[in-house]
Amino acid sequence: MILVNPQHMKAVPGRKTDIKDSEWLAELLRHGLLQASFIPPKPIRELRDLTRYRKSLVSERTQEVNRLQKLLEGANIKLASVVTDVLGKSG
Protein backbone atom coordinates (compact mmCIF):
# COMPACT_ATOMS: atom_id res chain seq x y z
CA MET A 1 0.00 0.00 0.00
CA ILE A 2 1.30 3.46 -0.82
CA LEU A 3 0.15 6.94 0.12
CA VAL A 4 -0.50 9.14 -2.92
CA ASN A 5 -1.35 12.83 -3.13
CA PRO A 6 -4.80 12.96 -4.77
CA GLN A 7 -3.89 16.19 -6.56
CA HIS A 8 -1.16 14.35 -8.48
CA MET A 9 -3.54 12.00 -10.27
CA LYS A 10 -6.20 12.53 -12.83
CA ALA A 11 -9.82 11.87 -11.97
CA VAL A 12 -11.61 8.83 -13.30
CA PRO A 13 -13.46 9.78 -16.48
CA GLY A 14 -17.18 9.05 -16.53
CA ARG A 15 -19.41 8.04 -13.63
CA LYS A 16 -17.83 7.91 -10.20
CA THR A 17 -18.09 4.77 -8.11
CA ASP A 18 -15.74 3.29 -5.52
CA ILE A 19 -15.24 0.20 -7.69
CA LYS A 20 -14.32 2.22 -10.78
CA ASP A 21 -12.05 4.45 -8.71
CA SER A 22 -10.23 1.45 -7.24
CA GLU A 23 -9.85 -0.15 -10.69
CA TRP A 24 -8.49 3.13 -12.07
CA LEU A 25 -6.00 3.41 -9.20
CA ALA A 26 -4.89 -0.21 -9.68
CA GLU A 27 -4.33 0.47 -13.39
CA LEU A 28 -2.27 3.58 -12.68
CA LEU A 29 -0.21 1.67 -10.12
CA ARG A 30 0.38 -1.23 -12.54
CA HIS A 31 1.84 1.18 -15.08
CA GLY A 32 3.99 2.98 -12.53
CA LEU A 33 2.08 6.23 -12.86
CA LEU A 34 1.52 6.77 -9.13
CA GLN A 35 4.27 8.42 -7.14
CA ALA A 36 4.31 7.77 -3.41
CA SER A 37 4.06 10.79 -1.14
CA PHE A 38 7.05 11.66 1.01
CA ILE A 39 6.64 10.48 4.59
CA PRO A 40 9.40 11.87 6.81
CA PRO A 41 11.23 9.58 9.23
CA LYS A 42 9.77 9.17 12.72
CA PRO A 43 12.26 11.55 14.45
CA ILE A 44 11.34 14.32 12.00
CA ARG A 45 7.61 13.69 12.47
CA GLU A 46 8.08 13.87 16.24
CA LEU A 47 10.01 17.14 15.95
CA ARG A 48 7.25 18.56 13.76
CA ASP A 49 4.65 17.55 16.36
CA LEU A 50 6.65 19.23 19.12
CA THR A 51 7.10 22.37 17.01
CA ARG A 52 3.35 22.56 16.32
CA TYR A 53 2.63 22.07 20.02
CA ARG A 54 5.08 24.82 21.02
CA LYS A 55 3.54 27.16 18.46
CA SER A 56 0.08 26.53 19.92
CA LEU A 57 1.38 27.18 23.46
CA VAL A 58 3.00 30.46 22.38
CA SER A 59 -0.27 31.49 20.72
CA GLU A 60 -2.28 30.65 23.85
CA ARG A 61 0.16 32.61 26.03
CA THR A 62 -0.16 35.64 23.74
CA GLN A 63 -3.95 35.45 23.97
CA GLU A 64 -3.80 35.28 27.77
CA VAL A 65 -1.39 38.24 28.00
CA ASN A 66 -3.69 40.29 25.76
CA ARG A 67 -6.68 39.26 27.87
CA LEU A 68 -4.84 40.33 31.05
CA GLN A 69 -3.86 43.69 29.56
CA LYS A 70 -7.46 44.34 28.50
CA LEU A 71 -8.69 43.38 31.97
CA LEU A 72 -6.23 45.77 33.61
CA GLU A 73 -7.20 48.56 31.22
CA GLY A 74 -10.87 47.89 31.98
CA ALA A 75 -10.09 48.30 35.68
CA ASN A 76 -8.39 51.61 34.79
CA ILE A 77 -4.96 50.27 35.76
CA LYS A 78 -2.47 51.81 33.34
CA LEU A 79 0.86 50.00 33.50
CA ALA A 80 2.13 51.01 30.06
CA SER A 81 3.92 54.06 31.48
CA VAL A 82 5.64 51.96 34.15
CA VAL A 83 6.43 48.62 32.50
CA THR A 84 6.98 47.55 28.92
CA ASP A 85 5.85 43.97 29.44
CA VAL A 86 3.09 43.10 31.90
CA LEU A 87 4.53 39.64 32.60
CA GLY A 88 8.21 40.45 32.09
CA LYS A 89 10.96 42.76 33.22
CA SER A 90 10.59 46.53 33.06
CA GLY A 91 12.66 48.19 30.39
C-alpha positions in Angstrom: 0.0 0.0 0.0 1.3 3.5 -0.8 0.2 6.9 0.1 -0.5 9.1 -2.9 -1.3 12.8 -3.1 -4.8 13.0 -4.8 -3.9 16.2 -6.6 -1.2 14.4 -8.5 -3.5 12.0 -10.3 -6.2 12.5 -12.8 -9.8 11.9 -12.0 -11.6 8.8 -13.3 -13.5 9.8 -16.5 -17.2 9.1 -16.5 -19.4 8.0 -13.6 -17.8 7.9 -10.2 -18.1 4.8 -8.1 -15.7 3.3 -5.5 -15.2 0.2 -7.7 -14.3 2.2 -10.8 -12.0 4.5 -8.7 -10.2 1.4 -7.2 -9.8 -0.1 -10.7 -8.5 3.1 -12.1 -6.0 3.4 -9.2 -4.9 -0.2 -9.7 -4.3 0.5 -13.4 -2.3 3.6 -12.7 -0.2 1.7 -10.1 0.4 -1.2 -12.5 1.8 1.2 -15.1 4.0 3.0 -12.5 2.1 6.2 -12.9 1.5 6.8 -9.1 4.3 8.4 -7.1 4.3 7.8 -3.4 4.1 10.8 -1.1 7.1 11.7 1.0 6.6 10.5 4.6 9.4 11.9 6.8 11.2 9.6 9.2 9.8 9.2 12.7 12.3 11.5 14.4 11.3 14.3 12.0 7.6 13.7 12.5 8.1 13.9 16.2 10.0 17.1 16.0 7.2 18.6 13.8 4.7 17.6 16.4 6.7 19.2 19.1 7.1 22.4 17.0 3.4 22.6 16.3 2.6 22.1 20.0 5.1 24.8 21.0 3.5 27.2 18.5 0.1 26.5 19.9 1.4 27.2 23.5 3.0 30.5 22.4 -0.3 31.5 20.7 -2.3 30.7 23.9 0.2 32.6 26.0 -0.2 35.6 23.7 -3.9 35.4 24.0 -3.8 35.3 27.8 -1.4 38.2 28.0 -3.7 40.3 25.8 -6.7 39.3 27.9 -4.8 40.3 31.1 -3.9 43.7 29.6 -7.5 44.3 28.5 -8.7 43.4 32.0 -6.2 45.8 33.6 -7.2 48.6 31.2 -10.9 47.9 32.0 -10.1 48.3 35.7 -8.4 51.6 34.8 -5.0 50.3 35.8 -2.5 51.8 33.3 0.9 50.0 33.5 2.1 51.0 30.1 3.9 54.1 31.5 5.6 52.0 34.2 6.4 48.6 32.5 7.0 47.6 28.9 5.9 44.0 29.4 3.1 43.1 31.9 4.5 39.6 32.6 8.2 40.4 32.1 11.0 42.8 33.2 10.6 46.5 33.1 12.7 48.2 30.4 
